[in-house]
Amino acid sequence: MSKKTRRPPLRSAATTGRDGAIDFIAKREALNPNVVGAGDHVYRVIEVVGTSTSSIDDAIEKAIGRASKTLRNVRWFEVVRTSGHVEGGKVRHFQVTLKVGFTMEEAH
């Protein structure tokens, strides 16, 4: 039997969300502090619901696409709830509720 060695945990400057997903923007900024917008952020979070007759992925894409037309600096999303509509024993409509985070701009 081979003895398993334990590796030390990877240290990363990236932060993680409640679900453990890496904040890739924070990671990029930590690795390159010259990136515009590097540093601490304050996020505003809103909830949106995307819908689609074809898929959950499409409902997410539609929600983020529409939010991005209204909001600047959209940075992340979190799926809060998935649901749908059934007709005749078949899924006919998908609904995805998302929390969408965007960085707030400073007043000039």
C-alpha positions, 0 to 999 in steps of 0.5 A: 500500500502506498502512503498518501501524503497530504498536500498543504492547502493551496493559498489563493488571494481569490475569495470564494462565495457561499457556494465555494466558487472562486471570484475570478475577478478578485483572483485576477486583480490579486495576481496583477495589482495594476489592473484597472479596478484592482482593490476592494469593491462594494457590490450591489446585489439585485435579484432577476428572473430569467425564463426560457422555453428551451433550457435553464442555461438559456434562461440564465443567459437571457437574465444576465444579457438583459441585466447587462443592458441596464446595469454597468459593471456586472461581475457575478451571479448566483442561482438562487432558485430553479423552477419551471412549468409542466404541461402534459407531463413535459417541461414547457418553460424554465424559470431561474432566479438569480442574484446578480452582483455589480460593482458600484461606481463612486460619485464624481 
